[in-house]
Amino acid sequence: PLQDVLTSEAISTVLISADRGLQAIPFSALAHQGQYAVENISFSFTPSLSLTDLSIPLDNPEIDQILIMGSTEFSGLAPLPFVNQEVANIGQYYGAKSVLGEQFTSTRAVSDLRSSDQSLIHLATHADFKGGSPDQSVIHTSDGSISFESFKSIRRERQSNPVSLFVLSACRSALGDSDSEMGFAGMALQAGSKSAIGSLWYVDDVATSAFFS
């Protein structure tokens, strides 16, 4: 029923604010007459329209700078050997500040997220979302992890310099439940980021590096 409006208004992106329990529906994979929706239009999602100021134009990506953080080695977790390649490929297009390997500690990561001047944030790491237990859901660092709670202070500290895009290059980083909509990606929006990218599923290190490159 929306097709006539989408066509007449030349709509390229639909922003969806879904009710609880509907956030994980792959809207872009819905099909009509054998054609997937994503072939004609892009879909973005938000836990609440109040988190998105639609009157502010997107920043010019040509002048944005990026803060990239991640590691190839983790205690008790599988290595991510292609993180360095991912970081190098992305960094060549932006003025990049990199915090990698042993420098990517829990304390350093939270501190840099609060105080950095970069408008683009890219985390290449492991994530572990545990539904029903927000305090148990974490983003892993080289020496430990960052909890949901740590994200709460980012919005307050960066009110004068909000994040334009927060990328979580990690498994199931957009997976949430009724208490934590869209998981870490939703938390990034609540922390003040204009946009966030996350994954609903487990993702392969090689494919992730190629995708973000």
C-alpha positions as CSV (number, residue, x, y, z in Angstrom):
1,P,0.0,0.0,0.0
2,L,3.0,2.3,0.5
3,Q,4.5,1.8,-2.9
4,D,2.8,4.8,-4.6
5,V,4.0,7.1,-1.9
6,L,7.6,5.7,-2.0
7,T,7.7,6.1,-5.8
8,S,6.1,9.6,-6.0
9,E,8.2,11.0,-3.2
10,A,11.4,9.3,-4.5
11,I,12.0,7.8,-1.1
12,S,15.4,6.0,-0.8
13,T,15.4,5.1,2.9
14,V,12.7,4.0,5.4
15,L,13.3,4.6,9.1
16,I,11.5,2.0,11.2
17,S,10.6,2.4,14.8
18,A,9.2,-1.0,15.7
19,D,7.3,-2.1,18.8
20,R,8.8,-4.5,21.3
21,G,9.5,-7.9,19.9
22,L,9.6,-6.7,16.3
23,Q,13.1,-5.2,16.2
24,A,14.7,-8.4,14.9
25,I,12.4,-8.8,11.9
26,P,14.6,-8.5,8.7
27,F,12.5,-5.9,7.0
28,S,15.0,-5.6,4.1
29,A,14.5,-9.3,3.3
30,L,10.7,-9.0,3.0
31,A,9.7,-9.8,-0.6
32,H,6.9,-9.0,-3.0
33,Q,6.4,-10.9,-6.3
34,G,9.9,-12.5,-5.9
35,Q,11.7,-9.2,-5.4
36,Y,13.3,-8.4,-2.0
37,A,12.6,-5.0,-0.5
38,V,16.3,-4.1,-0.1
39,E,16.7,-4.2,-3.9
40,N,14.7,-0.9,-4.2
41,I,15.0,0.8,-0.8
42,S,17.2,1.0,2.3
43,F,16.0,0.4,5.8
44,S,17.2,2.0,9.1
45,F,15.9,1.3,12.6
46,T,15.6,3.2,15.8
47,P,14.3,2.2,19.3
48,S,12.6,5.6,19.4
49,L,12.1,8.5,17.0
50,S,12.9,10.9,19.9
51,L,16.6,9.7,19.6
52,T,16.8,11.0,16.0
53,D,16.9,14.7,15.2
54,L,15.5,14.6,11.7
55,S,16.1,18.4,11.2
56,I,19.8,18.1,11.3
57,P,21.5,17.2,8.0
58,L,24.1,14.4,8.0
59,D,27.7,15.6,8.3
60,N,29.9,15.7,5.2
61,P,31.9,12.4,5.4
62,E,34.7,14.0,3.5
63,I,35.7,16.0,6.6
64,D,34.9,13.5,9.3
65,Q,37.6,11.8,11.2
66,I,37.5,8.4,12.6
67,L,38.5,6.7,15.9
68,I,39.2,3.0,15.3
69,M,39.6,0.6,18.2
70,G,40.0,-3.1,18.3
71,S,42.3,-6.1,18.8
72,T,43.3,-9.4,17.2
73,E,43.9,-11.2,20.5
74,F,41.6,-11.7,23.4
75,S,41.9,-13.7,26.7
76,G,39.8,-16.8,26.4
77,L,38.3,-15.9,23.0
78,A,39.0,-16.7,19.4
79,P,41.5,-14.4,17.7
80,L,40.3,-11.9,15.0
81,P,43.3,-11.9,12.7
82,F,41.7,-9.7,10.0
83,V,41.1,-6.7,12.3
84,N,44.4,-5.1,11.4
85,Q,43.5,-5.4,7.7
86,E,40.1,-3.9,8.4
87,V,41.6,-1.0,10.3
88,A,44.2,-0.3,7.7
89,N,41.7,-0.3,4.8
90,I,39.3,2.0,6.6
91,G,41.9,4.3,7.9
92,Q,43.3,5.2,4.5
93,Y,40.1,7.1,3.7
94,Y,39.8,9.2,6.8
95,G,42.0,11.1,9.3
96,A,42.2,8.1,11.6
97,K,43.2,7.7,15.2
98,S,43.8,4.0,16.0
99,V,43.8,2.3,19.4
100,L,44.8,-1.3,18.7
101,G,46.0,-4.5,20.4
102,E,47.3,-4.1,23.9
103,Q,46.3,-0.4,23.8
104,F,42.7,-1.3,23.5
105,T,42.0,-1.7,27.2
106,S,38.6,-1.2,28.9
107,T,39.8,2.0,30.7
108,R,41.3,3.5,27.5
109,A,38.3,2.6,25.3
110,V,35.8,4.2,27.6
111,S,38.0,7.3,28.2
112,D,38.5,7.8,24.5
113,L,34.8,7.3,23.7
114,R,33.9,10.1,26.1
115,S,36.6,12.6,25.2
116,S,37.6,12.0,21.5
117,D,37.0,14.7,18.8
118,Q,36.4,12.1,16.1
119,S,32.8,12.0,14.8
120,L,33.1,8.4,13.5
121,I,33.7,5.5,15.9
122,H,34.6,2.0,14.7
123,L,35.0,-0.9,17.1
124,A,36.4,-4.2,15.7
125,T,36.1,-6.7,18.4
126,H,34.0,-9.4,20.1
127,A,30.6,-8.7,21.7
128,D,28.5,-10.8,24.0
129,F,24.8,-9.9,24.4
130,K,22.9,-11.7,27.1
131,G,19.2,-11.0,27.0
132,G,17.5,-10.1,30.3
133,S,20.8,-9.2,31.9
134,P,22.0,-5.8,30.7
135,D,24.8,-5.8,33.3
136,Q,26.1,-9.1,31.8
137,S,26.2,-7.9,28.2
138,V,29.7,-6.7,27.2
139,I,32.0,-5.6,24.4
140,H,35.4,-7.3,24.8
141,T,38.7,-5.5,25.0
142,S,42.3,-6.8,25.1
143,D,42.3,-6.8,28.9
144,G,38.6,-7.3,29.8
145,S,35.3,-5.8,28.7
146,I,33.0,-2.8,28.5
147,S,29.6,-3.1,29.9
148,F,26.2,-1.5,29.0
149,E,26.6,0.7,32.0
150,S,29.8,2.3,30.7
151,F,27.9,3.6,27.6
152,K,25.6,5.8,29.8
153,S,28.1,8.5,30.4
154,I,29.1,9.0,26.8
155,R,26.1,11.1,25.9
156,R,26.7,13.5,28.8
157,E,30.4,13.9,28.1
158,R,29.9,14.4,24.3
159,Q,26.9,16.7,24.2
160,S,28.9,19.4,22.4
161,N,30.5,16.9,20.0
162,P,28.0,14.1,19.3
163,V,29.1,11.0,17.3
164,S,27.8,10.9,13.7
165,L,28.3,7.1,13.2
166,F,29.1,4.4,15.7
167,V,30.1,1.1,14.0
168,L,30.1,-2.1,16.1
169,S,32.1,-4.6,13.9
170,A,31.3,-7.5,16.2
171,C,28.9,-10.5,16.4
172,R,25.3,-9.9,17.4
173,S,26.0,-6.3,18.3
174,A,22.5,-5.2,17.1
175,L,20.7,-8.1,18.9
176,G,18.5,-7.0,21.7
177,D,15.4,-7.9,23.7
178,S,12.4,-6.1,25.2
179,D,14.6,-4.5,27.9
180,S,17.6,-3.5,25.6
181,E,16.3,-2.8,22.2
182,M,18.8,-3.4,19.4
183,G,21.5,-4.3,21.9
184,F,24.8,-2.4,21.7
185,A,23.7,-0.6,18.5
186,G,20.6,0.7,20.4
187,M,22.8,1.7,23.3
188,A,25.1,3.6,20.9
189,L,22.0,5.6,19.8
190,Q,21.0,6.2,23.4
191,A,24.6,7.4,24.0
192,G,24.0,10.2,21.5
193,S,25.2,8.8,18.2
194,K,23.2,9.9,15.2
195,S,23.5,6.5,13.5
196,A,24.9,3.1,14.4
197,I,25.7,-0.1,12.6
198,G,25.5,-3.6,14.2
199,S,24.9,-7.2,13.4
200,L,21.9,-9.5,14.3
201,W,24.0,-12.6,13.8
202,Y,27.3,-14.2,14.3
203,V,29.7,-12.9,11.6
204,D,32.9,-14.3,10.2
205,D,36.1,-12.3,10.7
206,V,37.1,-12.5,7.0
207,A,33.6,-11.4,5.8
208,T,33.4,-8.6,8.3
209,S,36.8,-7.2,7.3
210,A,35.8,-7.3,3.6
211,F,32.4,-5.7,4.3
212,F,33.6,-2.7,6.2
213,S,36.6,-2.2,3.9
